Amino acid sequence: MSKSRVAAGFCVCILSAATAHSQTLVDLRTQSKSVDFSAAGSTKPMQTGGALPATCAVGQFFFLTTASAGSNVYACNPANTWTVEGNSLSVTAGTANEVLSSNGSGIQWLALGGDVSGGPGGLTVSRLQGRNLSSTAPSSGQVLQWNATTNQWQPAPAQAGNAAYAFTAQVSIIIPGTVHQFGTANLVVDCYDNSTPPQRVEPDKVQISPTTYNVTVNFSTAQTGYCVVNGAGTASVAGSGGAVNSVFGRAGAVAAQTGDYGFAQISGTVTAGQLPGAGGDLGGTLTSATVKAIQGQPVSSTFPGNGQALVWSSAAGAWQAANVSATGGVGMAYQLGDLVAVRTSSTLLTIGAGCATASPCNVRFGYQVFSITNSATATISGTGTGAAYIYVNGSGTLMVGNNLTVACSTGCTQQAGVSSFPPNVLPIYMWTATNGTWDATGGHDQRAFLSAKTLAAGTGVILTEAPGQSTLAVDNGVIPTYLMNTATLNFPSIATGTCAADQTMTVTGANPGDAVAPGWPVLPAGVIGTMLVSGTNTVTVRLCNLSGLSVTPPSVSYRATIVRNY
C-alpha cells in the first residue's frame, strides 16, 4: 500500500516537472502581438555568421560578418538565393581613383579613360581626339607636329618657311621649298597689306613647284604687305624697293630685269581650262565660242530652213529664222507675219506671235474690222491623228477647230468636232497631227491678204450693209409680192335663186382692199362665186345658185391669191 503511493507520487513529480519546463518555450509568431524590444539591452533579429548558408527560405535574412561595412545584410529571394541589401557600392581599396557613375539602371564605380588617365586630382592627357601624344618634353618655341612614322603628336621646331614674307608691288615672291614641307593639295597662302588692322590682299597667282616645292606669289597692284604660308608664323621679312630673296632662279637681292616676263621664258602649253570663259555676245569658251546674241540681242537656237534669214521677232524678243523675199522686203502676203502659225515644239503651235497693241493683226467682216492684239497657243495632247483648223469667226474670235485633243491659251478658243473650215469664217491655217504630236511639215497657210467681195444692187434688189454682214432684199414697188393660201370648204344645199352663208379662209398678210385672184374648183352648173378680203388676213368666199334647182356643192379645196406691188 505504501509502495504504490510512493510510485504514484514520483510520477506526479515527473509530470509536474515536464509541464513546468514546456511552458518556457513561446512561439512569437502565433503567441505575440505588438512586440516592443526598445527597452531590451540588446537584440539579434537575424542569423549571424562568417559564411552564407547553402539553403534559405524566401524572406529569410542573414548578417554576414566577413563582408565590408554597409554590405553585411543579405536577404533570401528566390529560395536558396542570397542578395546583398542596401548600398552595394561601398568604398573599398579596389575603387581607388574611380568615380561614381550611372548606367541608366544603376550606379557603379568607373575609372577615367579615353584621352585622359589617372585620378580625378591628377589627370594626364595622353591623346588628342584619340591620337597619341608623345611624352617627350617640348623646348621653347616648339609646336605639336604630327609624325606619321611614329603615328603620334610630338614636339617639333616651328617651320621657318611658314613665316611671313614681305612683298612689294608688281614683284614675285619665291618662298624656298627647303623651309617648309607640304604638298600642292595642302598649300594655303594668305597675304595682307600693312594697314591697321591688316586687310587681306588676293595675289594674282600662287604656284608651287612640283619638284622643289618653291612657292611663287605674284602681285600686279601697287601695294606693300606680307604673306603667310599655311597660316603659321607672323614674322615679316624685311624688303623694299622691289628687292626679293630670289627671282627666276637667281639668289640674293635681285631686282626684276627686262625680259623676266617675256614669252621666251614661259614654258608649257595653254589649255582651254586656263583661258577665261567667253562673254558678251559669245557663249562657251574662247576656244569653242558660240554666238548667242548680236549687239546684246538674243539669237534663237531654232535651226533655220533653206533660204531663210534672221528676222527680228518682237513677241519672242530675239532674232529668229524666217522666210524673206530674195529681192529684199516682203514679196508675198503671208510673209507679213499677221496671224502666222508656227510649230514651236512637237506639242505646241504659236499663233500670231507678232500681234500686239502697237502692231495689231486686223481682220474684216463687211465694214467691221476686228483687231487681235495678243498671241495664242494651241497645245495638243493624247494620241489622236487628224487636223486643226485655225480661223476667225464673224465675232472676231480666233478659233482652233479640231477633231483632236487641243487646249487653247487665253488668246484663242478651241472648238471640238470640226473637220473642215466652217462657212462664213476667215481661214488662217490648217495643221495636221499624228499620234498626238503636230507634224513638222503639217502647216498649210490659208491666209489671203488682198481679198474682197463686191456686191451691186440690181433692178428691184436692195443691198444694205451692217457690221459683219451684207443683206440683200427686193423692192416691192418693182417686184410684186404674192400672198396665197388654200382651204377645203363645205357649203350646204343652196336653193335656186339664193346664196349660201359666207365662209372664210386665212391668207396671212392680206389687208382689206387687196384684190383677190380666185382659184375655183369645178362648181355645179348654174353656181357662181366671189372672193374678197373682208378683214386682216381673212378672205371671204360666197356661192350663189342660179340653176333653177336646189344644188349642194361638193366639199373641195378653194385657193385665194393676192398680188401686191407695195
C-alpha positions in Angstrom: 0.0 0.0 0.0 2.8 2.4 0.9 4.8 1.4 -2.1 2.1 2.3 -4.5 1.7 5.7 -3.0 5.4 6.4 -3.3 5.4 5.3 -7.0 2.4 7.5 -7.7 3.9 10.4 -6.0 7.1 10.1 -8.0 5.1 10.0 -11.3 3.3 13.2 -10.3 6.6 14.9 -9.7 7.9 13.9 -13.1 4.8 15.1 -14.9 4.8 18.4 -13.0 8.4 19.0 -13.9 7.7 18.2 -17.5 4.8 20.6 -17.6 6.7 23.4 -16.0 9.6 23.0 -18.5 7.3 23.1 -21.6 5.7 26.4 -20.5 9.1 28.4 -21.0 9.0 27.9 -24.9 6.9 30.7 -26.6 6.1 30.8 -30.3 6.4 34.6 -31.0 4.9 34.1 -34.5 1.5 33.0 -33.0 1.6 33.9 -29.3 2.7 37.6 -29.5 1.2 40.9 -30.5 2.9 44.4 -30.8 6.2 43.1 -29.6 8.4 46.1 -28.4 12.1 45.4 -28.0 13.0 49.1 -27.4 13.8 48.5 -23.7 15.9 45.4 -24.4 19.5 45.5 -23.5 20.4 44.1 -26.9 18.6 42.3 -29.8 19.8 39.9 -32.6 16.9 39.7 -35.1 18.7 37.6 -37.7 21.2 34.8 -38.0 24.9 35.8 -37.9 27.9 34.0 -39.4 31.1 34.3 -41.4 29.6 32.5 -44.5 26.2 32.4 -46.1 24.1 29.3 -45.5 23.8 27.0 -48.5 20.0 27.0 -48.4 17.4 29.6 -47.4 13.7 30.3 -47.5 12.1 33.4 -49.1 12.1 36.3 -46.6 15.0 35.0 -44.5 17.8 37.4 -43.5 21.4 36.8 -42.7 24.1 39.0 -41.3 27.5 38.2 -43.0 30.2 39.2 -40.5 33.0 38.8 -43.1 31.5 41.4 -45.6 32.7 45.0 -45.7 30.7 47.5 -43.6 27.5 48.5 -45.3 27.3 45.3 -47.3 26.6 42.8 -44.4 22.8 42.3 -44.7 21.6 39.6 -47.2 18.0 38.6 -48.0 16.8 35.3 -49.5 14.8 35.8 -52.7 14.1 33.5 -54.5 14.6 30.4 -52.4 18.2 29.3 -51.9 19.5 32.7 -53.4 21.1 35.3 -51.2 21.2 39.0 -52.3 23.0 41.8 -50.6 20.7 44.6 -49.4 21.4 48.3 -49.1 24.5 50.1 -50.6 26.5 47.6 -52.6 28.9 50.3 -53.9 30.9 50.7 -50.7 34.3 52.3 -50.9 37.0 49.6 -51.0 40.6 49.5 -51.9 39.6 48.3 -55.4 37.7 51.5 -56.2 40.6 54.0 -55.7 40.7 56.9 -58.2 37.3 55.8 -59.6 34.2 57.9 -60.0 30.6 57.0 -59.2 28.6 56.8 -62.5 25.1 55.9 -63.6 24.5 53.5 -66.4 20.8 54.3 -66.6 19.6 51.5 -64.4 22.0 51.6 -61.5 25.2 53.2 -60.2 28.8 51.9 -60.4 32.4 52.8 -59.8 34.3 53.5 -63.1 37.9 54.6 -63.8 38.5 57.6 -66.1 39.6 56.8 -69.7 39.6 58.0 -73.3 42.2 60.7 -73.9 42.9 61.1 -70.1 44.2 58.8 -67.4 44.9 58.9 -63.7 42.9 60.0 -60.7 40.5 63.0 -60.7 43.0 65.1 -58.8 45.9 64.4 -61.2 44.7 63.7 -64.7 47.1 63.3 -67.6 46.2 64.0 -71.2 47.8 61.2 -73.2 45.9 61.6 -76.5 44.1 64.3 -78.7 41.0 63.2 -80.5 42.1 59.6 -79.9 45.6 60.2 -81.4 48.6 59.5 -79.2 50.7 62.3 -77.6 54.5 61.9 -77.3 55.7 62.1 -73.7 58.9 64.0 -74.8 59.2 67.4 -73.1 59.0 70.3 -75.6 61.6 73.0 -76.0 60.9 76.8 -76.1 59.1 77.8 -79.4 58.3 74.3 -80.5 54.9 73.2 -81.7 53.0 70.0 -81.7 53.6 68.3 -85.1 52.1 65.0 -86.4 54.7 62.3 -87.1 53.3 59.8 -89.5 56.2 57.4 -88.8 55.6 57.1 -85.1 51.8 57.8 -85.5 51.7 60.4 -82.7 51.8 64.1 -81.9 55.3 65.2 -80.8 57.2 68.5 -80.2 59.0 69.9 -83.2 60.6 73.2 -84.2 58.3 75.7 -86.0 58.9 75.6 -89.8 60.9 78.7 -90.8 59.2 78.6 -94.2 55.8 79.3 -92.6 57.0 82.8 -91.5 55.5 85.8 -93.2 57.3 87.0 -96.3 57.2 90.7 -97.2 56.3 91.8 -100.7 56.2 95.0 -102.7 54.2 95.9 -105.8 54.5 94.1 -109.1 57.1 91.6 -108.0 57.1 87.8 -107.4 58.0 86.3 -104.0 59.7 82.9 -104.2 59.5 81.1 -100.8 62.1 78.4 -100.9 60.8 74.9 -100.6 63.6 73.9 -98.1 61.9 75.8 -95.3 58.5 74.1 -95.4 57.2 70.6 -96.0 53.8 70.3 -97.7 52.3 69.2 -101.0 50.2 71.0 -103.5 47.0 69.7 -102.0 47.8 71.4 -98.7 49.1 74.7 -100.0 47.4 77.7 -98.3 48.9 81.2 -98.8 47.3 84.2 -97.1 48.6 87.8 -98.0 47.8 91.0 -96.2 48.7 94.7 -96.6 50.4 96.9 -93.9 47.2 98.7 -92.8 45.9 98.5 -89.2 44.3 96.1 -88.8 45.8 94.3 -91.9 43.5 93.7 -94.8 43.6 90.6 -96.9 45.2 91.0 -100.4 44.4 88.5 -103.1 47.5 87.6 -105.2 47.1 87.3 -109.0 48.7 83.9 -109.0 50.1 81.4 -106.4 52.1 78.5 -107.7 54.2 75.7 -106.2 57.0 73.8 -107.9 56.2 70.1 -108.0 59.9 69.3 -107.7 61.4 71.9 -105.4 58.2 72.9 -103.6 59.2 76.6 -104.0 56.1 78.7 -103.6 55.8 81.7 -106.0 53.3 84.5 -105.2 52.7 87.1 -107.9 51.2 90.6 -107.5 50.4 93.3 -110.1 48.9 96.1 -108.0 51.0 98.8 -106.3 50.9 97.9 -102.6 53.1 96.5 -99.8 52.5 93.8 -97.3 53.4 90.3 -96.3 52.3 86.6 -97.0 51.8 83.7 -94.6 52.2 80.2 -95.8 49.8 77.6 -94.4 48.6 80.0 -91.7 51.7 79.7 -89.4 54.2 82.4 -88.4 53.8 86.2 -88.2 57.4 87.5 -88.6 57.9 89.8 -91.6 61.0 89.5 -93.8 62.4 93.0 -94.5 62.4 94.2 -98.0 61.8 97.3 -100.0 62.1 98.8 -103.5 61.1 95.6 -105.1 64.1 93.6 -103.9 63.4 89.9 -103.2 65.5 87.0 -101.9 65.4 85.2 -105.3 63.7 85.5 -108.6 63.6 83.2 -111.6 66.3 81.0 -110.0 68.6 83.9 -109.2 69.5 84.0 -105.5 70.1 87.1 -103.4 68.6 90.6 -103.5 67.9 90.5 -107.2 65.7 93.2 -108.8 63.4 92.4 -111.7 65.0 92.7 -115.1 63.7 93.4 -118.6 62.8 90.2 -120.2 61.9 88.4 -116.9 58.4 88.2 -118.1 59.0 87.6 -121.8 57.2 84.9 -123.7 60.6 83.2 -124.4 60.8 82.4 -120.6 57.3 80.9 -120.4 57.1 77.2 -121.0 54.2 74.8 -121.2 51.0 74.9 -123.3 48.0 77.0 -122.5 44.9 74.7 -122.2 41.2 75.6 -122.5 40.8 75.4 -118.8 43.4 78.2 -118.3 41.5 80.6 -120.6 38.7 82.9 -119.3 35.1 82.0 -120.4 33.6 83.8 -123.4 31.3 86.7 -122.6 29.1 89.3 -124.1 27.5 88.1 -127.3 29.5 84.8 -127.0 28.9 81.7 -125.0 31.1 78.7 -124.2 34.9 79.2 -124.1 37.3 81.2 -126.2 38.5 78.0 -128.0 34.9 76.9 -128.6 32.8 80.1 -128.7 29.2 80.3 -129.8 27.5 83.5 -130.9 24.3 83.7 -128.8 23.5 87.4 -129.4 24.0 90.3 -131.8 24.7 93.6 -130.2 23.3 92.2 -127.0 20.0 91.0 -128.6 19.4 87.2 -128.3 19.6 84.9 -131.4 17.1 82.0 -131.5 18.7 78.5 -131.4 16.0 77.1 -133.8 17.6 75.5 -136.8 16.8 77.6 -140.0 15.3 76.2 -143.2 16.7 76.6 -146.7 16.7 80.2 -147.8 15.5 81.6 -144.5 17.1 84.7 -142.9 17.3 86.2 -139.4 14.2 88.3 -138.8 13.6 90.2 -135.5 10.5 89.0 -133.5 9.2 91.5 -131.1 7.0 88.8 -129.4 9.9 86.5 -128.8 12.4 89.3 -128.2 15.0 87.6 -130.4 16.4 87.1 -133.9 14.6 84.2 -135.5 14.9 82.3 -138.8 12.1 83.2 -141.2 11.3 83.3 -144.9 12.0 86.6 -146.8 11.9 87.7 -150.4 15.1 87.1 -152.4 14.9 90.7 -153.7 14.5 92.2 -150.2 11.4 93.2 -148.3 8.2 91.3 -148.3 7.5 89.6 -151.5 4.3 87.6 -150.6 1.4 88.5 -148.3 1.9 85.6 -145.9 5.4 86.8 -145.2 3.9 89.8 -143.3 3.5 87.5 -140.3 -0.1 88.5 -139.5 -1.6 85.6 -137.5 1.1 83.3 -138.7 1.1 79.8 -137.1 4.4 78.4 -136.1 5.2 74.9 -134.7 7.1 75.9 -131.5 7.5 72.3 -130.4 6.1 68.8 -131.1 3.0 69.7 -129.0 2.8 73.5 -129.2 1.6 75.8 -132.0 2.1 79.5 -131.6 -0.4 81.7 -133.5 0.1 85.4 -134.2 3.3 85.8 -132.2 3.7 89.3 -133.7 0.2 90.5 -132.8 0.4 93.3 -130.2 -1.3 96.6 -129.3 1.3 98.5 -131.3 1.1 96.1 -134.2 -2.4 94.6 -134.3 -3.5 91.8 -136.6 -6.7 93.0 -138.3 -9.5 91.0 -139.9 -12.6 92.4 -141.6 -16.2 91.2 -142.0 -18.1 93.6 -144.2 -17.0 97.0 -143.0 -16.5 95.8 -139.4 -12.8 95.5 -138.5 -11.6 93.3 -135.6 -8.1 93.9 -134.1 -6.3 90.9 -132.5 -3.6 92.3 -130.1 -2.1 89.3 -128.5 -0.7 85.9 -129.5 -2.2 82.5 -128.7 -1.0 78.9 -128.3 -2.7 75.6 -129.1 -1.3 72.6 -127.1 -2.1 69.1 -128.3 -2.2 66.0 -126.1 -3.3 62.4 -126.2 -2.7 60.1 -129.2 -5.1 61.5 -131.8 -4.4 61.8 -135.6 -6.1 64.5 -137.6 -6.0 68.2 -138.3 -6.6 71.6 -136.6 -8.4 74.4 -138.4 -7.4 77.9 -137.3 -9.8 80.6 -138.3 -11.5 83.9 -137.2 -15.3 83.7 -136.8 -17.8 86.5 -137.5 -17.4 87.8 -134.0 -13.7 88.4 -134.4 -12.7 85.4 -132.2 -9.6 83.4 -133.0 -10.8 79.8 -133.2 -9.0 76.4 -133.3 -11.5 73.8 -134.6 -10.3 70.2 -134.4 -11.1 66.6 -134.1 -8.2 66.1 -131.7 -7.4 66.9 -128.0 -6.3 70.5 -128.1 -6.1 73.1 -125.3 -6.1 76.9 -126.2 -4.5 79.7 -124.3 -6.3 82.9 -123.4 -5.9 84.3 -126.9 -8.0 81.7 -128.7 -10.9 79.3 -128.3 -10.8 75.6 -129.2 -13.9 74.0 -130.9 -14.1 70.2 -130.9 -15.7 68.2 -133.6 -14.6 70.4 -136.5 -13.2 68.6 -139.6 -13.2 71.5 -142.1 -13.4 75.2 -142.2 -17.0 76.3 -141.2 -18.9 78.7 -143.5 -18.8 82.5 -143.1 -15.3 82.5 -141.4 -11.9 83.7 -142.3 -9.5 80.7 -142.7 -6.0 81.3 -141.2 -4.1 77.9 -141.1 -4.6 74.2 -141.2 -2.1 72.0 -139.3 -2.1 68.2 -139.3 -1.1 66.0 -136.3 -0.1 62.3 -136.0 -0.3 60.3 -132.8 -0.7 63.3 -130.5 2.1 65.5 -132.0 2.0 68.3 -134.5 3.6 67.3 -137.8 6.8 69.1 -138.5 5.7 69.9 -142.1 1.9 69.8 -141.3 1.3 73.6 -141.7 -0.9 74.8 -144.6 -1.2 78.6 -144.9 -4.8 79.6 -145.7 -4.4 83.4 -145.3 -5.4 85.8 -148.1 -4.1 89.3 -147.9 -6.0 91.2 -150.7 -9.4 89.6 -150.6 -12.8 91.3 -151.1 -16.3 90.7 -152.4 -18.2 93.4 -154.3 -22.0 93.4 -154.3 -24.1 95.7 -156.5 -27.9 96.2 -156.3 -29.9 95.3 -159.5 -33.4 96.1 -160.6 -35.8 95.6 -157.8 -32.9 94.5 -155.5 -31.9 96.4 -152.3 -28.4 96.0 -150.7 -27.9 97.0 -147.1 -24.7 96.8 -145.0 -24.4 96.2 -141.3 -21.3 95.3 -139.1 -20.1 91.9 -140.2 -23.0 91.3 -142.7 -24.4 92.4 -146.1 -28.2 91.9 -146.6 -30.0 91.5 -150.0 -33.7 92.3 -150.3 -36.3 93.0 -153.1 -38.1 96.3 -153.9 -41.9 95.5 -153.6 -42.6 98.6 -155.8 -40.8 96.8 -158.7 -41.2 93.1 -157.8 -44.7 92.2 -156.7 -45.4 90.2 -153.6 -47.7 87.1 -153.9 -49.8 86.0 -150.9 -51.6 82.7 -151.3 -53.4 80.0 -149.3 -55.8 77.1 -149.8 -58.7 75.7 -147.7 -61.3 73.0 -148.0 -64.8 74.5 -147.7 -68.1 72.6 -147.2 -71.2 74.5 -148.4 -74.7 73.3 -147.6 -77.6 72.8 -150.2 -78.4 76.1 -151.9 -81.9 76.8 -153.1 -82.3 78.2 -156.5 -82.1 82.0 -156.7 -80.3 82.2 -153.3 -76.7 82.5 -151.9 -75.3 80.2 -149.3 -73.9 81.7 -146.0 -70.4 83.1 -146.5 -67.4 81.0 -145.4 -63.8 82.3 -144.8 -60.2 81.2 -145.2 -57.0 82.6 -143.9 -54.4 84.4 -146.1 -51.6 85.8 -144.0 -50.7 89.3 -145.0 -54.0 90.1 -146.7 -55.5 93.5 -146.0 -58.9 94.9 -146.8 -59.0 96.4 -150.2 -56.5 93.9 -151.7 -57.5 92.3 -155.0 -58.1 88.6 -154.9 -57.4 86.2 -157.8 -59.7 83.3 -157.0 -58.7 79.7 -157.7 -62.1 78.0 -158.1 -62.7 74.2 -158.1 -65.2 72.6 -160.6 -68.6 74.0 -159.4 -72.0 72.6 -160.2 -73.7 74.1 -163.3 -75.5 77.4 -162.5 -73.4 78.1 -159.3 -71.2 81.2 -159.3 -69.0 82.6 -156.6 -67.0 85.6 -155.5 -63.9 86.2 -153.1 -63.0 89.4 -151.3 -60.7 90.4 -148.4 -63.2 91.0 -145.6 -60.6 91.7 -142.8 -56.9 91.5 -142.0 -55.6 88.0 -143.0 -59.2 86.9 -143.9 -60.7 86.2 -147.3 -64.5 85.6 -147.6 -65.9 83.1 -150.1 -69.6 83.4 -151.3 -71.5 80.9 -153.6 -74.9 81.7 -155.3 -77.3 79.3 -157.2 -78.8 80.4 -160.5 -79.5 76.9 -161.9 -83.3 76.8 -161.2 -82.9 73.8 -159.0 -81.6 73.3 -155.5 -77.8 72.4 -155.6 -75.4 71.0 -152.9 -71.8 72.0 -153.8 -69.2 69.3 -153.1 -66.6 69.7 -150.3 -63.5 70.7 -152.3 -60.3 72.9 -152.0 -60.5 76.7 -152.8 -57.4 78.8 -153.4 -57.1 82.6 -152.9 -54.1 84.6 -154.3 -53.3 88.3 -153.6 -50.8 90.2 -155.8 -49.3 93.3 -154.1 -46.9 95.9 -155.6 -46.2 97.9 -152.4 
